[in-house]
């Protein structure tokens, strides 16, 4: 009987500049599963892995699956507990034929800046040099030398907005199976250039600069030149050395070719750098411009994007809307547990006076006093319709809706990832006749309001639309956009460990 394949995951994106630290409760609100609970997953990356393993007749050793909305770094206690639990289950399952891990690539902890590298290295130490390890990643991963050397293969998502979590789980599993069957001898290379940009122009659907790079990588894959290839737009809100974007290529026993093509992707990424940087307006200027636009207008406030690790408590756009001439109609979301509790205390129909904003992460502004009428109250539960957590329940915590002047304010107790307007729908907020809608994500809003005019804002916040202003300490210059040109620029290249052709796949040392 064949040995099992170990399957586990610690999946979260982190922000070194703000948000709130992630603890175990952060994961419990989203997804924290152990042992046989893991076997029941039927969606997302892990669902794709399990489905592919079942189709191949492979047995599974379930470990731990933990995922959560992006945040500040994990507390040391939280990461230590998750890592310890995952490794303990792996040790109990040995010997295994291989290891599959669903990771993000841009996680960090107080005690591990490169969380994925730390975890992969620990797994490698436990299973030995001959047992294949394959991990899937978000295409916003920060790919490090430690990650590349510890894993046999890293395969990233191909879409943004992220629609291919399941398929990526399947691809990662097939790569592991191919290694075990001896049809793939993976030679992996990552090449990066110091381009630090937000995801505003990072969509993978044509036309667009990042889409062009991704299409080139996928054309190589389709033509059979490589086993796997993808473009990487690094999550730029980590503060770590040697960050950048570029490409990752896996060939079948041809490291020189992998390095060559990954370097081509990185060079193209550098060439597109100016197109990847967005045009920005202040909230006030965007509202003034929007008043001259026929139809609906979106105010894109990525600096408060919960999906980028922010607390979700900025009122920069709300303040501008309330001060705008003519009191245009608007919809704004905000995370403020004290305000939500106050609304629940007074009840629907009551007038409430609140101090809103910048009370979860206090670094980015001052609160605003607002008086409004409570229109709706919920427990904050909603269901995702697609994306990373398709079909899963989301938990905003006690939530409320208040109306002040012409502005509708949705108040949540906890930050949640925005996918396709599920939070607003759960609060019975209809935006069809609203002039201004504040959206706090860089890309997913296109799925909800595909025809609305969008203005990208530049208020303070930890995941801003431009990286010109963040106070990096570990990431050193030169890097774009602070440095528009870099003399004699060469990509940073990380080469994976080459498995000897006569090494028996799955052997445990």
C-alpha positions as CSV (number, residue, x, y, z in Angstrom):
1,X,0.0,0.0,0.0
2,X,1.4,3.4,-1.0
3,X,2.3,6.0,1.6
4,X,-0.1,8.9,2.1
5,X,0.3,12.4,0.8
6,X,0.3,15.0,3.6
7,X,-2.0,18.0,3.0
8,X,-2.1,21.2,5.1
9,X,-2.3,25.0,4.9
10,X,-1.5,28.2,6.7
11,X,-3.0,30.9,4.4
12,X,-3.0,34.6,5.1
13,X,-1.6,37.8,3.6
14,X,0.0,40.3,6.0
15,X,0.8,44.0,6.2
16,X,3.8,45.3,8.1
17,X,2.5,48.9,8.1
18,X,-0.9,48.6,9.8
19,X,-4.0,46.6,10.4
20,X,-4.3,44.5,13.5
21,X,-2.2,41.5,14.5
22,X,-3.7,38.1,13.6
23,X,-4.3,35.7,16.5
24,X,-6.0,32.3,16.7
25,X,-9.4,34.0,17.0
26,X,-8.8,35.7,13.7
27,X,-8.5,32.2,12.1
28,X,-11.4,30.7,14.0
29,X,-13.7,33.4,12.6
30,X,-12.7,32.2,9.1
31,X,-11.3,28.7,8.9
32,X,-9.3,26.6,11.4
33,X,-9.7,22.9,10.7
34,X,-7.8,19.8,12.0
35,X,-7.4,16.2,11.0
36,X,-10.5,14.6,9.5
37,X,-12.2,18.1,9.3
38,X,-9.6,18.8,6.5
39,X,-10.9,15.8,4.5
40,X,-14.4,17.5,4.3
41,X,-13.1,20.6,2.4
42,X,-14.6,20.6,-1.0
43,X,-13.7,24.1,-2.3
44,X,-10.7,26.4,-2.7
45,X,-7.1,25.3,-3.1
46,X,-7.4,22.4,-0.6
47,X,-10.6,21.2,-2.2
48,X,-8.8,21.1,-5.5
49,X,-5.9,19.2,-4.0
50,X,-8.1,16.6,-2.3
51,X,-10.2,16.1,-5.4
52,X,-7.2,15.5,-7.6
53,X,-5.7,13.1,-5.0
54,X,-8.9,11.1,-4.9
55,X,-9.0,10.9,-8.7
56,X,-5.5,9.6,-8.7
57,X,-6.3,7.0,-6.0
58,X,-3.9,8.5,-3.5
59,X,-4.4,8.4,0.3
60,X,-4.3,11.6,2.4
61,X,-2.7,12.4,5.7
62,X,-4.7,15.5,6.7
63,X,-2.7,18.1,8.8
64,X,-4.2,21.5,9.6
65,X,-5.9,24.1,7.4
66,X,-5.9,27.7,8.7
67,X,-7.0,30.7,6.6
68,X,-8.1,34.2,7.4
69,X,-8.7,37.7,6.1
70,X,-5.5,39.6,5.5
71,X,-4.2,41.5,8.6
72,X,-1.1,42.7,10.4
73,X,1.5,40.0,11.1
74,X,0.5,37.0,13.1
75,X,1.4,37.2,16.8
76,X,4.3,35.0,17.8
77,X,2.0,32.9,19.9
78,X,-0.4,32.4,17.0
79,X,2.2,31.3,14.5
80,X,4.0,29.1,16.9
81,X,0.8,27.3,17.8
82,X,-0.3,26.8,14.1
83,X,3.2,25.7,13.0
84,X,3.5,23.3,16.0
85,X,0.1,21.7,15.4
86,X,0.9,21.3,11.6
87,X,4.3,19.8,12.2
88,X,3.1,17.5,15.0
89,X,0.5,16.0,12.7
90,X,3.1,15.7,9.9
91,X,5.5,13.9,12.3
92,X,2.7,11.5,13.3
93,X,2.0,10.7,9.7
94,X,5.5,9.8,8.7
95,X,6.6,8.3,6.4
96,X,4.7,10.2,3.7
97,X,5.1,9.9,0.0
98,X,4.9,13.7,-0.5
99,X,3.7,17.0,1.0
100,X,1.1,19.4,-0.4
101,X,0.8,22.8,1.2
102,X,-1.7,25.5,0.4
103,X,0.2,28.8,1.2
104,X,-0.1,32.4,0.3
105,X,3.4,33.6,0.0
106,X,3.0,37.0,1.7
107,X,2.4,35.9,5.3
108,X,4.5,37.2,8.1
109,X,4.6,36.7,11.9
110,X,6.2,38.6,14.8
111,X,8.7,35.7,15.0
112,X,9.1,34.9,11.3
113,X,9.3,37.6,8.7
114,X,9.2,35.1,5.9
115,X,6.5,32.8,7.3
116,X,6.2,30.5,4.3
117,X,10.0,30.1,4.1
118,X,10.2,29.3,7.8
119,X,7.4,26.7,7.5
120,X,8.7,25.1,4.3
121,X,12.2,24.8,5.8
122,X,10.7,23.1,8.9
123,X,8.7,20.7,6.8
124,X,11.8,19.9,4.7
125,X,13.9,19.2,7.8
126,X,11.2,16.8,9.0
127,X,10.6,14.8,5.8
128,X,14.2,14.8,4.5
129,X,15.7,15.8,1.2
130,X,14.1,13.2,-1.0
131,X,10.4,13.5,-0.1
132,X,8.9,16.0,-2.6
133,X,7.2,19.1,-1.3
134,X,4.9,21.1,-3.5
135,X,3.2,24.3,-2.4
136,X,0.6,26.6,-4.1
137,X,0.8,30.3,-3.7
138,X,-1.1,33.5,-4.4
139,X,0.3,35.4,-7.4
140,X,1.0,38.3,-4.9
141,X,3.6,36.1,-3.1
142,X,7.0,37.4,-1.9
143,X,9.2,34.6,-3.3
144,X,12.3,34.1,-1.2
145,X,15.4,32.0,-1.6
146,X,14.4,29.9,1.4
147,X,11.0,29.1,-0.1
148,X,12.5,28.2,-3.5
149,X,15.2,26.0,-2.0
150,X,12.9,24.2,0.5
151,X,10.2,23.2,-2.1
152,X,10.5,21.0,-5.1
153,X,7.8,23.1,-6.9
154,X,5.9,26.3,-6.2
155,X,2.8,27.0,-8.4
156,X,0.9,30.3,-8.1
157,X,-2.6,31.3,-9.0
158,X,-3.0,32.6,-12.6
159,X,-6.0,35.0,-12.1
160,X,-6.6,38.3,-10.5
161,X,-9.4,38.7,-9.4
162,X,-8.6,35.3,-8.0
163,X,-10.9,32.8,-9.6
164,X,-8.7,29.7,-9.9
165,X,-8.0,28.6,-6.3
166,X,-9.5,25.1,-7.0
167,X,-7.6,24.7,-10.3
168,X,-4.4,25.8,-8.7
169,X,-4.9,23.1,-6.0
170,X,-5.3,20.6,-8.8
171,X,-2.2,21.8,-10.7
172,X,-0.1,21.6,-7.5
173,X,-1.3,18.1,-6.9
174,X,-0.6,17.0,-10.4
175,X,2.9,18.4,-10.2
176,X,3.5,16.3,-7.1
177,X,2.1,13.2,-8.8
178,X,4.2,13.8,-11.8
179,X,7.3,14.0,-9.6
180,X,6.4,10.8,-7.8
181,X,5.8,9.0,-11.1
182,X,9.2,10.1,-12.4
183,X,7.7,12.1,-15.3
184,X,8.8,15.5,-13.8
185,X,12.3,16.3,-12.6
186,X,11.5,19.9,-11.5
187,X,14.0,22.6,-12.1
188,X,12.6,25.9,-10.7
189,X,13.8,29.5,-11.0
190,X,12.4,32.8,-9.7
191,X,13.6,36.1,-11.1
192,X,12.5,39.5,-9.5
193,X,13.1,43.2,-10.2
194,X,12.5,45.9,-7.5
195,X,9.1,47.1,-8.8
196,X,6.8,47.9,-5.9
197,X,3.3,48.7,-7.1
198,X,-0.2,48.1,-5.9
199,X,-2.6,45.8,-7.6
200,X,-4.7,48.5,-9.3
201,X,-3.3,47.5,-12.7
202,X,-2.6,44.0,-11.7
203,X,-5.5,42.3,-13.4
204,X,-4.9,39.2,-15.5
205,X,-7.7,39.8,-18.0
206,X,-6.6,41.7,-21.1
207,X,-5.9,44.4,-21.8
208,X,-3.4,45.5,-19.1
209,X,0.3,45.4,-18.2
210,X,0.3,42.5,-15.8
211,X,-2.1,40.6,-18.0
212,X,0.4,40.9,-20.8
213,X,3.2,39.4,-18.7
214,X,1.0,36.6,-17.5
215,X,-0.1,35.8,-21.0
216,X,3.5,35.4,-22.2
217,X,4.2,33.0,-19.3
218,X,1.1,30.9,-20.0
219,X,1.9,30.8,-23.8
220,X,5.2,29.1,-22.9
221,X,3.4,26.6,-20.8
222,X,0.7,25.9,-23.4
223,X,3.4,25.4,-26.1
224,X,5.2,22.8,-23.9
225,X,8.4,24.9,-23.5
226,X,8.0,24.7,-19.7
227,X,6.2,22.6,-17.2
228,X,4.8,25.7,-15.4
229,X,5.2,29.5,-15.6
230,X,3.6,32.5,-14.1
231,X,4.0,36.2,-13.4
232,X,4.3,37.4,-9.8
233,X,3.1,40.9,-8.6
234,X,4.5,40.9,-5.1
235,X,2.3,42.0,-2.2
236,X,4.2,45.3,-1.6
237,X,3.0,45.9,2.0
238,X,5.6,43.7,3.6
239,X,8.8,45.2,4.8
240,X,11.4,42.6,3.8
241,X,14.6,42.6,1.9
242,X,14.8,41.8,-1.8
243,X,11.1,42.3,-2.5
244,X,10.0,42.6,-6.1
245,X,7.9,41.2,-8.9
246,X,8.7,39.1,-11.9
247,X,8.3,35.5,-12.8
248,X,8.5,31.9,-11.7
249,X,9.3,29.1,-14.1
250,X,9.5,25.3,-13.7
251,X,11.1,23.2,-16.4
252,X,11.7,19.5,-16.6
253,X,15.4,19.0,-15.9
254,X,16.5,22.2,-17.6
255,X,17.6,24.8,-15.0
256,X,19.3,27.1,-17.5
257,X,16.1,27.4,-19.5
258,X,14.1,28.1,-16.3
259,X,16.5,30.9,-15.3
260,X,16.5,32.3,-18.8
261,X,12.7,32.5,-19.1
262,X,12.1,33.7,-15.5
263,X,14.6,36.5,-16.2
264,X,12.7,37.4,-19.4
265,X,9.5,37.8,-17.3
266,X,11.3,39.9,-14.8
267,X,12.7,42.1,-17.5
268,X,9.3,42.6,-19.1
269,X,7.9,43.4,-15.6
270,X,10.4,46.2,-15.3
271,X,9.6,47.5,-18.8
272,X,5.9,47.8,-17.8
273,X,6.6,49.6,-14.5
274,X,5.2,53.0,-15.4
275,X,1.9,51.4,-16.7
276,X,1.6,49.5,-13.4
277,X,1.6,52.7,-11.4
278,X,-1.9,54.3,-11.1
279,X,-3.0,57.9,-11.4
280,X,-4.3,59.2,-8.1
281,X,-6.7,61.9,-6.7
282,X,-7.5,63.1,-3.3
283,X,-11.0,62.1,-2.1
284,X,-12.2,65.8,-2.4
285,X,-10.8,66.1,-6.0
286,X,-12.4,62.7,-7.0
287,X,-15.8,63.8,-5.7
288,X,-15.6,67.1,-7.6
289,X,-14.6,65.3,-10.8
290,X,-17.3,62.7,-10.2
291,X,-20.1,65.3,-10.0
292,X,-19.4,66.1,-13.6
293,X,-19.7,62.4,-14.6
294,X,-23.0,61.0,-15.8
295,X,-24.0,58.0,-13.8
296,X,-22.4,56.2,-10.9
297,X,-18.9,56.9,-9.6
298,X,-16.6,54.6,-7.5
299,X,-14.1,56.1,-5.0
300,X,-11.4,53.4,-4.8
301,X,-9.8,53.7,-1.4
302,X,-7.3,50.9,-1.5
303,X,-5.4,52.4,1.5
304,X,-8.1,50.9,3.7
305,X,-8.4,47.6,1.9
306,X,-9.1,44.8,4.4
307,X,-7.9,42.4,1.7
308,X,-4.6,44.2,1.8
309,X,-4.3,44.0,5.6
310,X,-5.9,47.3,6.6
311,X,-8.2,47.5,9.6
312,X,-11.0,48.9,7.4
313,X,-11.6,51.8,9.7
314,X,-10.7,54.8,7.5
315,X,-13.2,57.6,7.1
316,X,-11.2,59.6,4.6
317,X,-13.8,59.2,1.9
318,X,-16.7,59.5,4.3
319,X,-15.5,62.8,5.6
320,X,-15.1,64.1,2.0
321,X,-18.6,62.9,1.0
322,X,-20.2,64.6,4.1
323,X,-18.4,67.8,3.3
324,X,-19.2,67.8,-0.4
325,X,-21.4,70.5,-1.9
326,X,-24.9,69.4,-2.7
327,X,-24.8,66.4,-0.4
328,X,-24.5,63.7,-3.1
329,X,-25.7,60.3,-2.2
330,X,-23.1,57.8,-1.2
331,X,-22.4,54.4,0.4
332,X,-19.4,53.8,2.7
333,X,-18.2,50.8,4.6
334,X,-16.2,51.0,7.9
335,X,-15.0,48.6,10.6
336,X,-15.8,50.0,14.0
337,X,-16.9,47.5,16.7
338,X,-17.8,50.2,19.3
339,X,-20.0,52.0,16.8
340,X,-21.7,48.7,15.8
341,X,-22.3,47.9,19.4
342,X,-23.8,51.4,20.0
343,X,-26.2,50.9,17.1
344,X,-27.3,47.5,18.4
345,X,-27.9,49.0,21.8
346,X,-30.3,51.7,20.6
347,X,-32.1,49.6,17.9
348,X,-33.5,50.0,14.4
349,X,-35.2,53.4,13.9
350,X,-33.3,55.2,16.6
351,X,-31.1,58.2,16.1
352,X,-27.5,57.6,17.2
353,X,-24.5,59.9,17.6
354,X,-21.2,58.1,16.9
355,X,-17.5,58.7,16.8
356,X,-16.5,56.8,13.7
357,X,-13.2,55.7,12.3
358,X,-9.5,55.3,13.1
359,X,-10.2,53.6,16.4
360,X,-9.0,50.1,15.4
361,X,-5.8,51.2,13.7
362,X,-5.2,54.8,15.0
363,X,-2.1,55.7,12.9
364,X,-3.9,57.0,9.9
365,X,-6.3,59.7,10.9
366,X,-8.7,61.1,13.5
367,X,-12.3,60.0,14.2
368,X,-15.4,61.8,12.8
369,X,-18.6,62.5,14.8
370,X,-21.6,61.4,12.8
371,X,-25.3,61.5,13.7
372,X,-27.7,59.2,11.8
373,X,-30.6,56.9,12.0
374,X,-30.1,53.1,12.5
375,X,-31.7,51.4,9.4
376,X,-30.6,47.8,9.9
377,X,-28.9,45.4,12.3
378,X,-27.5,42.0,11.6
379,X,-25.1,39.4,13.2
380,X,-22.7,40.1,10.3
381,X,-22.9,36.6,8.8
382,X,-22.7,36.4,5.0
383,X,-21.8,33.9,2.3
384,X,-19.1,34.3,-0.3
385,X,-20.2,33.7,-3.9
386,X,-17.0,32.8,-5.7
387,X,-13.3,33.5,-5.2
388,X,-10.9,32.2,-2.6
389,X,-13.7,31.3,-0.1
390,X,-16.5,30.4,-2.5
391,X,-19.5,29.1,-0.5
392,X,-17.9,29.8,2.9
393,X,-19.4,31.9,5.6
394,X,-17.9,35.3,6.3
395,X,-18.2,36.9,9.7
396,X,-18.2,40.7,10.1
397,X,-19.4,40.4,13.7
398,X,-22.3,42.6,14.9
399,X,-23.1,44.9,12.0
400,X,-25.3,47.9,11.4
401,X,-26.4,50.4,8.8
402,X,-27.0,54.0,9.5
403,X,-28.3,56.8,7.3
404,X,-26.8,60.3,7.7
405,X,-27.8,63.0,5.2
406,X,-27.6,61.3,1.8
407,X,-24.9,58.9,2.9
408,X,-25.5,55.2,3.9
409,X,-22.8,53.9,6.3
410,X,-22.3,50.1,6.7
411,X,-20.6,49.4,10.0
412,X,-18.9,46.0,10.8
413,X,-17.1,44.8,13.9
414,X,-14.4,42.8,12.1
415,X,-12.6,43.2,8.8
416,X,-13.5,40.8,6.0
417,X,-12.2,40.2,2.5
418,X,-14.3,41.9,-0.2
419,X,-15.1,39.7,-3.2
420,X,-18.4,40.4,-5.0
421,X,-20.4,42.7,-2.8
422,X,-21.6,40.0,-0.4
423,X,-21.3,42.2,2.7
424,X,-23.5,45.0,1.3
425,X,-26.1,42.5,0.1
426,X,-26.2,40.9,3.5
427,X,-27.1,44.3,4.9
428,X,-29.8,44.9,2.3
429,X,-27.9,47.9,0.9
430,X,-28.8,48.6,-2.8
431,X,-26.3,50.8,-4.5
432,X,-28.0,51.1,-7.9
433,X,-29.3,54.6,-7.4
434,X,-26.3,55.8,-5.4
435,X,-24.0,58.4,-7.0
436,X,-20.8,57.6,-5.1
437,X,-19.8,54.2,-3.8
438,X,-16.6,53.9,-1.7
439,X,-14.9,50.6,-2.6
440,X,-12.0,49.4,-0.5
441,X,-10.3,47.0,-2.8
442,X,-8.0,47.4,-5.8
443,X,-9.6,45.1,-8.3
444,X,-12.6,43.0,-7.2
445,X,-15.0,46.0,-7.5
446,X,-15.1,45.5,-11.3
447,X,-17.3,42.4,-10.8
448,X,-20.0,44.4,-8.8
449,X,-20.0,47.7,-10.7
450,X,-18.5,46.8,-14.2
451,X,-19.6,50.0,-15.9
452,X,-19.2,52.7,-13.2
453,X,-16.5,55.3,-13.5
454,X,-13.7,54.7,-11.0
455,X,-11.3,57.2,-9.4
456,X,-8.4,55.8,-7.4
457,X,-7.7,57.7,-4.2
458,X,-4.5,58.4,-2.3
459,X,-5.5,58.9,1.4
460,X,-3.2,57.7,4.2
461,X,-3.3,54.0,5.0
462,X,-1.2,50.8,5.2
463,X,-2.0,49.4,1.7
464,X,-2.0,52.6,-0.4
465,X,-2.4,52.7,-4.1
466,X,1.2,54.0,-4.5
467,X,4.3,52.9,-2.6
468,X,5.9,56.3,-2.7
469,X,5.1,57.1,0.9
470,X,5.5,54.0,3.0
471,X,8.4,54.1,5.5
472,X,10.3,50.9,4.5
473,X,13.1,49.9,6.9
474,X,14.1,46.4,5.6
475,X,13.5,47.1,1.9
476,X,16.4,49.2,0.7
477,X,16.6,51.4,-2.3
478,X,16.8,51.5,-5.2
479,X,13.2,50.5,-6.1
480,X,10.5,51.8,-8.4
481,X,8.6,54.1,-8.0
482,X,11.0,56.0,-5.8
483,X,13.7,55.3,-8.4
484,X,12.5,55.6,-12.0
485,X,15.6,54.1,-13.5
486,X,18.2,51.8,-12.1
487,X,21.6,51.7,-13.8
488,X,22.8,48.2,-14.7
489,X,19.7,46.5,-13.3
490,X,19.9,42.7,-13.1
491,X,17.1,40.6,-11.8
492,X,17.6,38.8,-8.5
493,X,17.4,35.1,-9.4
494,X,16.6,32.2,-7.0
495,X,17.3,28.7,-8.2
496,X,15.6,25.7,-6.7
497,X,17.4,22.6,-5.6
498,X,17.8,20.1,-8.4
499,X,16.6,16.6,-7.6
500,X,19.1,14.0,-8.7
501,X,17.7,12.0,-11.6
502,X,18.3,8.7,-9.8
503,X,16.8,9.9,-6.5
504,X,13.8,7.7,-5.6
505,X,10.8,10.1,-5.3
506,X,9.1,9.7,-2.0
507,X,12.0,8.2,-0.2
508,X,12.1,9.4,3.4
509,X,15.5,9.9,5.0
